[in-house]
Amino acid sequence: MARILYDLCGIDEGLRFSPYCWRVKYALAHKGLDVEARPWRFTDKEALAFAGHDKVPVLVDGDEVVTESYDILRYLDRAYPEAPLLGEGVAEARARFFKHYAERSLAPAMMRTIIMDLLNAIHPGDRDYFRETREKRFGRALEEFHSPAKGLAQLDAALEPLRGHLQESDYLDGDAPAAADYLVFGSFMWARCVSSADLVSNADPVYAWVERMLDQHGGLGRRAMRVTDIEGAYR
């Protein structure tokens, strides 16, 4: 049976922007595993009913169905132990820290910066759902939440520990990327796919790391469709 990853898409089926799905796609490439990345939209909840879940990523690997990006990485290490992603003990604890760092420090700052670009990149049939759920979460209209100046300042501060690490090492996991890199880089791929905003300057060690990550696994990230590639889509 083919390995299938349910993968969030936007206004074009080729526009795949979920940070959590990008984590998994990099992890699969790290393991050398082929996958069919099947397009899925926010409102297509029925398509995931078989998994007892309503969000992506969902990985179907033969008889196994795994949800949540971190759990999928753990599953991949159990099922395919060569080329470990997370490792054990201290290594896994480090990866889990970077998971929370990406979700609680980086993603909120990026969201504040790019949310209107993100809304534009989402399929028109999903925009009402996205607006309703996010405005409920933020307690304000998307237009009020959107503040690139505040978002970039928040992101700049949040990136300080990453800068320190990347001044000493090419990757978060050392000489080569693994789970910690993928868990953080998913957020940068999310922003890259839906927006042309410059989040870091090209003199920043984080920028150099992003460039290295884009070229990993045969240019997996660099080859990905961006909203700017879609005629008439970016405004």
TIDRENTOR-922352 format. One line per field, with one value per residue (C-alpha): residue number from 1; residue in one letter; chain; x, y, z negated. Coordinates in nm, 2 decimals. Layout:
% residues N
nr: [NUM_...]
rest: [A_...]
kette: [A_...]
east: [X_...]
north: [Y_...]
up: [Z_...]
//
This chain:
% residues 235
nr: [1_2_3_4_5_6_7_8_9_10_11_12_13_14_15_16_17_18_19_20_21_22_23_24_25_26_27_28_29_30_31_32_33_34_35_36_37_38_39_40_41_42_43_44_45_46_47_48_49_50_51_52_53_54_55_56_57_58_59_60_61_62_63_64_65_66_67_68_69_70_71_72_73_74_75_76_77_78_79_80_81_82_83_84_85_86_87_88_89_90_91_92_93_94_95_96_97_98_99_100_101_102_103_104_105_106_107_108_109_110_111_112_113_114_115_116_117_118_119_120_121_122_123_124_125_126_127_128_129_130_131_132_133_134_135_136_137_138_139_140_141_142_143_144_145_146_147_148_149_150_151_152_153_154_155_156_157_158_159_160_161_162_163_164_165_166_167_168_169_170_171_172_173_174_175_176_177_178_179_180_181_182_183_184_185_186_187_188_189_190_191_192_193_194_195_196_197_198_199_200_201_202_203_204_205_206_207_208_209_210_211_212_213_214_215_216_217_218_219_220_221_222_223_224_225_226_227_228_229_230_231_232_233_234_235]
rest: [M_A_R_I_L_Y_D_L_C_G_I_D_E_G_L_R_F_S_P_Y_C_W_R_V_K_Y_A_L_A_H_K_G_L_D_V_E_A_R_P_W_R_F_T_D_K_E_A_L_A_F_A_G_H_D_K_V_P_V_L_V_D_G_D_E_V_V_T_E_S_Y_D_I_L_R_Y_L_D_R_A_Y_P_E_A_P_L_L_G_E_G_V_A_E_A_R_A_R_F_F_K_H_Y_A_E_R_S_L_A_P_A_M_M_R_T_I_I_M_D_L_L_N_A_I_H_P_G_D_R_D_Y_F_R_E_T_R_E_K_R_F_G_R_A_L_E_E_F_H_S_P_A_K_G_L_A_Q_L_D_A_A_L_E_P_L_R_G_H_L_Q_E_S_D_Y_L_D_G_D_A_P_A_A_A_D_Y_L_V_F_G_S_F_M_W_A_R_C_V_S_S_A_D_L_V_S_N_A_D_P_V_Y_A_W_V_E_R_M_L_D_Q_H_G_G_L_G_R_R_A_M_R_V_T_D_I_E_G_A_Y_R]
kette: [A_A_A_A_A_A_A_A_A_A_A_A_A_A_A_A_A_A_A_A_A_A_A_A_A_A_A_A_A_A_A_A_A_A_A_A_A_A_A_A_A_A_A_A_A_A_A_A_A_A_A_A_A_A_A_A_A_A_A_A_A_A_A_A_A_A_A_A_A_A_A_A_A_A_A_A_A_A_A_A_A_A_A_A_A_A_A_A_A_A_A_A_A_A_A_A_A_A_A_A_A_A_A_A_A_A_A_A_A_A_A_A_A_A_A_A_A_A_A_A_A_A_A_A_A_A_A_A_A_A_A_A_A_A_A_A_A_A_A_A_A_A_A_A_A_A_A_A_A_A_A_A_A_A_A_A_A_A_A_A_A_A_A_A_A_A_A_A_A_A_A_A_A_A_A_A_A_A_A_A_A_A_A_A_A_A_A_A_A_A_A_A_A_A_A_A_A_A_A_A_A_A_A_A_A_A_A_A_A_A_A_A_A_A_A_A_A_A_A_A_A_A_A_A_A_A_A_A_A_A_A_A_A_A_A]
east: [0.00_0.13_0.24_0.01_0.05_-0.26_-0.11_-0.28_-0.31_-0.42_-0.56_-0.36_-0.34_0.04_0.06_0.14_0.20_0.13_0.44_0.35_0.33_0.66_0.82_0.69_0.80_1.15_1.15_1.04_1.30_1.56_1.46_1.46_1.09_0.86_0.52_0.21_0.14_-0.24_-0.40_-0.64_-0.83_-0.93_-1.30_-1.26_-1.30_-1.47_-1.16_-0.98_-1.27_-1.10_-0.81_-1.04_-0.88_-0.97_-0.63_-0.32_-0.07_-0.21_0.03_-0.10_0.18_0.03_-0.20_-0.06_-0.24_-0.05_-0.15_0.04_0.38_0.59_0.41_0.48_0.85_0.85_0.67_0.92_1.21_1.04_0.93_1.25_1.53_1.81_1.90_1.74_1.55_1.49_1.74_1.68_1.72_1.89_1.86_1.49_1.45_1.64_1.41_1.10_1.23_1.27_0.92_0.78_1.01_0.89_0.52_0.52_0.79_0.85_0.50_0.31_0.56_0.54_0.16_0.14_0.37_0.21_-0.15_-0.31_-0.08_-0.18_-0.55_-0.49_-0.31_-0.58_-0.84_-1.14_-1.37_-1.17_-1.13_-1.45_-1.36_-1.00_-1.12_-1.39_-1.16_-0.85_-1.05_-1.20_-0.85_-0.70_-1.00_-0.99_-1.03_-0.75_-0.69_-0.64_-0.41_-0.20_0.10_0.42_0.62_0.53_0.56_0.91_1.03_0.88_1.05_1.38_1.39_1.27_1.55_1.83_1.89_1.88_2.14_2.37_2.35_2.39_2.70_2.86_2.71_2.57_2.25_2.05_2.14_2.51_2.69_2.38_2.01_1.77_1.45_1.53_1.61_1.29_1.07_1.19_1.23_0.86_0.76_1.00_0.86_0.51_0.60_0.80_0.51_0.24_0.44_0.72_0.80_1.17_1.17_1.55_1.83_2.08_2.36_2.18_2.32_1.95_1.92_2.23_2.07_1.74_1.93_2.11_1.78_1.61_1.88_1.85_1.72_1.76_1.62_1.29_1.21_1.35_1.14_0.82_0.55_0.51_0.20_0.42_0.45_0.07_-0.03_-0.26_-0.26_-0.02_-0.13]
north: [0.00_0.35_0.58_0.88_1.21_1.43_1.78_2.12_2.30_2.66_2.84_2.60_2.23_2.26_2.53_2.33_2.55_2.38_2.41_2.07_1.90_2.04_1.89_1.55_1.59_1.68_1.38_1.14_1.27_1.23_0.86_0.82_0.73_0.80_0.95_1.06_1.41_1.42_1.77_1.85_2.17_2.31_2.24_1.89_1.73_1.42_1.32_1.26_1.09_0.75_0.88_1.02_1.35_1.68_1.83_1.75_1.60_1.25_0.98_0.65_0.39_0.06_-0.03_0.24_0.58_0.84_1.20_1.50_1.60_1.51_1.17_1.10_1.17_0.93_0.67_0.70_0.64_0.33_0.19_0.29_0.31_0.39_0.76_0.86_1.18_1.23_1.00_0.91_1.06_1.40_1.42_1.37_1.62_1.87_1.81_1.85_2.18_2.31_2.19_2.41_2.69_2.69_2.68_2.92_3.18_3.18_3.09_3.37_3.63_3.51_3.50_3.86_3.95_3.75_3.67_3.88_3.71_3.38_3.46_3.54_3.21_3.00_2.85_3.08_2.81_2.79_3.16_3.21_2.91_3.04_3.39_3.27_3.02_3.25_3.56_3.36_3.25_3.60_3.78_4.04_4.08_3.96_4.31_4.43_4.14_4.20_4.41_4.34_4.59_4.43_4.08_4.14_4.29_4.00_3.75_3.93_3.89_3.53_3.44_3.54_3.19_3.04_3.29_3.20_2.83_2.88_3.09_2.78_2.50_2.47_2.30_2.27_1.90_1.95_1.88_1.76_1.84_1.61_1.65_1.98_2.14_2.01_2.11_2.47_2.49_2.40_2.74_2.91_2.71_2.81_3.18_3.13_2.95_3.21_3.54_3.74_3.91_3.92_3.78_3.79_3.99_3.81_3.89_3.69_3.34_3.23_3.33_3.12_2.82_2.87_2.87_2.55_2.39_2.49_2.30_1.98_1.66_1.77_2.12_2.00_2.34_2.55_2.37_2.41_2.63_2.97_3.20_3.44_3.17_3.17_3.43_3.69_3.53_3.76_4.12]
up: [0.00_0.09_-0.19_-0.21_-0.38_-0.40_-0.34_-0.36_-0.03_0.06_0.36_0.58_0.50_0.54_0.27_-0.05_-0.35_-0.68_-0.91_-1.06_-0.73_-0.63_-0.94_-0.83_-0.47_-0.57_-0.82_-0.54_-0.31_-0.59_-0.61_-0.23_-0.23_0.06_-0.01_0.18_0.04_0.08_0.09_-0.19_-0.28_-0.62_-0.57_-0.44_-0.78_-0.64_-0.45_-0.79_-0.97_-0.93_-1.15_-1.42_-1.37_-1.20_-1.12_-0.92_-0.91_-0.90_-0.78_-0.64_-0.63_-0.53_-0.82_-1.04_-1.08_-1.27_-1.35_-1.49_-1.35_-1.66_-1.70_-1.33_-1.38_-1.67_-1.47_-1.18_-1.42_-1.56_-1.22_-1.03_-1.28_-1.03_-1.01_-1.34_-1.37_-1.74_-1.91_-2.27_-2.61_-2.60_-2.22_-2.22_-2.51_-2.29_-2.00_-2.21_-2.34_-1.98_-1.90_-2.18_-2.09_-1.73_-1.82_-2.12_-2.03_-1.65_-1.50_-1.69_-1.58_-1.22_-1.23_-1.34_-1.05_-0.76_-0.86_-0.58_-0.32_-0.47_-0.44_-0.07_-0.01_-0.16_0.07_0.10_-0.03_-0.35_-0.43_-0.63_-0.84_-0.89_-0.98_-1.22_-1.41_-1.42_-1.53_-1.81_-1.91_-1.89_-2.03_-1.76_-1.38_-1.16_-1.04_-1.40_-1.49_-1.18_-1.27_-1.07_-1.27_-1.60_-1.46_-1.32_-1.64_-1.84_-1.59_-1.61_-1.99_-1.97_-1.72_-1.96_-2.10_-1.75_-1.64_-1.92_-1.84_-1.47_-1.51_-1.66_-1.45_-1.09_-1.22_-1.54_-1.55_-1.49_-1.17_-0.98_-1.02_-1.20_-1.41_-1.59_-1.25_-1.09_-1.38_-1.36_-0.99_-0.93_-1.05_-0.80_-0.52_-0.62_-0.60_-0.28_-0.10_-0.17_-0.19_-0.04_-0.37_-0.46_-0.81_-0.87_-0.70_-0.48_-0.73_-1.00_-1.08_-1.08_-0.72_-0.62_-0.81_-0.62_-0.29_-0.39_-0.49_-0.16_0.02_-0.19_-0.03_0.32_0.27_0.12_-0.03_0.25_0.51_0.33_0.48_0.33_0.35_0.55_0.82_0.88_1.14_0.99_0.65_0.46_0.40]
//
